[in-house]
């Protein structure tokens, strides 16, 4: 278990960056935090 931020659902790959930090939302897709919908995952540790 790497992503503990998820709800109780399975990890869904983000259509933008392929990461599993996003999840299907009520009004469509909630983009993952790493790429924020930009398609480029930005490392939060290296800020």
matplotlib code that plots the C-alpha trace (Angstrom):
import matplotlib.pyplot as plt

x = [0.0, 1.8, -1.2, -3.0, -4.8, -7.3, -10.8, -11.8, -11.7, -9.0, -6.3, -7.3, -4.6, -4.6, -5.3, -2.9, 0.3, -0.6, -0.2, -2.6, -3.0, -6.4, -9.8, -13.2, -15.1, -18.7, -18.5, -16.0, -12.4, -10.6, -7.0, -4.2, -2.2, 1.2, 0.4, -2.6, -4.0, -1.0, 0.3, 3.6, 4.0, 5.9, 7.8, 6.4, 9.6, 11.8, 10.1]
y = [0.0, 3.1, 5.5, 5.9, 9.0, 6.9, 6.2, 2.6, 1.9, 0.4, 2.6, 4.2, 5.2, 8.9, 9.3, 12.2, 10.9, 7.2, 7.6, 6.2, 9.3, 10.1, 8.7, 8.8, 11.8, 12.7, 15.0, 12.9, 12.4, 13.9, 14.4, 13.0, 15.3, 14.6, 15.9, 17.9, 17.1, 18.5, 15.1, 15.8, 14.4, 16.8, 15.3, 16.8, 15.9, 17.9, 21.2]
z = [0.0, -1.2, -1.8, 1.5, 0.3, -1.7, -0.7, -0.3, -4.0, -6.2, -7.5, -10.8, -13.2, -14.1, -17.9, -17.9, -16.3, -15.6, -11.9, -9.4, -7.3, -8.8, -8.5, -10.4, -9.0, -9.0, -12.0, -14.0, -13.2, -10.3, -11.5, -9.4, -7.1, -8.6, -12.1, -11.2, -14.7, -16.5, -17.4, -15.8, -12.3, -10.2, -7.2, -4.0, -2.1, -4.4, -4.0]

ax = plt.figure().add_subplot(projection="3d")
ax.plot(x, y, z, "-o")
ax.set_aspect("equal")
plt.show()
